[in-house]
Amino acid sequence: MRDETKCVHAGYQPKNSEPKMVPIVQSTTYVFDSAQDVSDVFDEPTKALIYSRFANPTVMAVEQKIAELEGGVGAMCTSSGQMASLMSILNLCKAGDSFICTSQVYGGTINLFAVTLKKYGVECIFVDAYADEETIAAAIQENTRLIFGETLANPALSVLDIEKFAKVAHAHGIPLIIDNTFATPILCKPFEFGADIVIHSTSKYMDGHAVQVGGVIVDSGNFDWTNGKFPEFTEPDHSYHGTVYVENYGKAAYIIKARIQLMRDFGAYPSANSAFLLNLGLETLALRMERYCQNAQAVAEFLETSDQVEKVIYPGLPGSKDYALAKKYLKGCSGVISFVIKGGREAAIQFMDALKLISIEVHVADIRTCVLHPATTTHRQLSDEQLVSAGIEPGLIRLSVGLEHSEDIIKDLSQSFANL
Ligand SMILES: *Cc1c(COP(=O)(O)O)cnc(C)c1O
């Protein structure tokens, strides 16, 4: 199946006289015929459903769809994108370990990695996404467990050279985890370029309608956990009567460990209702991504012609420093544009306040066009130094182009520029 078909059909194929739509299984628990049946599931928790803190049929249908879209062996949904990032790391790191993250990632990710995880003894070492292989390799230490980066960074919109990072990671026997939120599997499939694990905030394009907060982790099944660096995959897990993940679950070892260890203990699993809504969004994902790309391209070209704009950052513009990377890694540059308005912070605020159709929202990737000023909102917690390395100037506005007609979006931007 191609992506368009997977969006509509993957994950749930009803049989004779079953519901056409994936049913919302609003049940915390599941029944068993015998005491033996229930105790068996505690030895082999993937055999049957036990409890909706870590597995539910509605959520699992969506997980299957996303796994197929990314080309992975399995996926696990989480209650938010933040939780997907966190669990993707905690599935490999314990206190005393470190990992590498590119500087150009989502502000919430930077805070989680640099501030919160540090308190629990896991150290994040940041490297510039444009660093050469030697510089990246030099940051890897004995206790470094993985490299993390973002396909199309929010809001810097830099395009990650995934193959470069995969090469360095694999040369050191560690996996590459990619946050593919802005690209979605429609525009980029990081596994095809050597990434091992993909995460998403499903709150963005996958949902598309701003109705549910969620996340997902997808496992490519390609990483070799038996290389000696990951004993928790090759030695018995005593919380499951000695389960050895690579022996019991083969290629799905990482994603099953995440579910039956971390999700069982943390319980950050989405509700069936949220998964149902996410699935509705996914059904039109391929179609919507195409239009987001077209609309954003038209708006980016308009912004480039405005004399009130200092700089437009959109990798689909031929003058962009990431144009070549975008051509290599992306089928389209998605719907988010960053631009620097002349007049800095104050002009940015005044411009945003004068918009009529376009709303101010702490969100992106909605079907409705929206704007945000990262320096005073999502990235407020970052120091000026971190702001610069995340590619955020004081006059930077993040514009998430929606599915209205591009001419109406441009008309609103024009009237607001005229008002400055
Ligand atoms: C929004 C976002 C997140 C966090 O996701 P939530 O669903 O808001 O928790 C992570 N990564 C990227 C790239 C994002 O845009």
The ligand as a Gaussian input file, in Angstrom:
#p B3LYP/6-31G(d) Opt

LIG

0 1
 C        5.017000      20.064000      19.975000
 C        6.248000      19.314000      19.771000
 C        6.704000      18.402000      20.731000
 C        5.984000      18.169000      22.041000
 O        4.745000      17.602000      21.773000
 P        3.449000      17.757000      22.727000
 O        2.478000      16.876000      22.051000
 O        3.090000      19.192000      22.732000
 O        3.857000      17.268000      24.077000
 C        7.853000      17.685000      20.457000
 N        8.533000      17.883000      19.318000
 C        8.136000      18.765000      18.378000
 C        8.915000      18.926000      17.136000
 C        6.985000      19.514000      18.570000
 O        6.594000      20.390000      17.638000

